C-alpha cells in the first residue's frame, strides 16, 4: 500500500486474497515451455522461448558426446608444435592422445612402407606445414641431426643460442 505521495508504507502486508489474484494472473499470462528432442539421445526436453530455434541438446554431456563422435568421423587437421596433426588412434606412430603427424603418413604413402623407429621425415624447404610428397624426405635420425647441426654452425646460430 502507498501513501498520498506514492511511497510504500512500511510494515504493510498485502492480503492473501490479493496475493492469490496476482499468482493466478501470472499463471494465465505464462506460456508453456516448448518441447524439443535432443539430436544425440532423442530425449524430449523443455527450453525457454528464446532458445526454441537454437537448442539442440538436452545436456552438456550430450553436446560433448555428439562433438566427439563428429570429430572421430571426420577428423580435422590441427597445428601443434609447428607440425600438422590429425586424429588417428590406429596409426602406429600416434601420440598418447591419438594424434599423428600428417607428414609421417604422407611419407609412408609415398615410399609404400612403414617408417622405422629411428627414421624422421625431413621437410626439404624447411616449412613444417608443407606436407606435399615432393617436399618430404625420409632420413635416419642421426643423419638428420648431423645435417641440421652443420647448417647451424654454418649460419652461426650456435654462438647466438648459448651466449
C-alpha positions, -999 to +999 in steps of 0.1 A: +000+000+000+012+035-008+007+068+010-007+100-007+029+108-020+032+074-037+057+059-013+053+024+001+041+023+037+065+003+059+051-027+076+021-031+053+013-066+043-009-074+014-039-097+020-037-134+009-066-127-015-046-101-034-015-124-035-037-152-049-051-129-076-016-119-087-005-155-088-035-165-109-029-136-133+007-146-138-002-183-144-027-172-171-001-150-187+027-175-187+032-196-218+042-233-216+078-240-225+083-255-259+095-291-260+123-302-283+141-335-289+178-339-283+197-347-315+221-370-298+199-391-274+165-382-288+152-373-253+124-347-251+133-316-230+118-281-223+135-249-232+128-212-228+111-195-257+142-175-268+161-209-272+135-228-292+153-223-325+188-227-313+187-255-286+198-289-299+210-309-268+194-318-235+226-316-216+263-306-219+273-343-218+251-350-249+267-320-267+303-331-260+295-367-269+280-355-302+310-333-309+334-362-302+315-385-325+316-360-353+353-353-349+361-390-350+340-395-382+356-365-400+390-356-384+402-320-388+439-312-391+453-291-362+486-274-357+506-285-327+543-278-320+549-264-355+536-296-373+502-305-387+485-334-368+453-354-374+433-376-351+441-412-360+442-436-330+451-466-351+482-451-366+514-468-353+532-435-346+503-417-330+509-400-296+490-408-264+461-385-274+457-404-307+471-376-330+495-385-358+518-362-379+505-358-413+540-356-428+547-392-415+516-406-430+523-389-464+559-400-464+548-436-457+523-435-485+549-421-509+575-448-500+550-476-498+563-488-464+561-480-427+586-458-410+611-473-387+616-460-351+649-444-359+636-426-391+625-390-393+606-372-421+626-341-431+609-311-447+633-301-476+621-264-478+621-260-440+584-253-439+569-278-414+534-270-426+542-280-462+533-317-462+534-323-500+551-355-510+577-337-531+588-317-500+593-348-477+624-369-474+628-399-450+661-398-431+678-416-403+676-397-370+714-393-366+718-383-402+690-357-398+705-342-366+740-341-382+726-322-412+709-296-391+739-292-368+761-284-399+735-258-410+735-242-376+773-240-374+774-225-410+748-199-401+764-191-367+733-200-348+752-220-321+771-189-309+739-168-306+719-196-289+742-202-260+758-168-254 
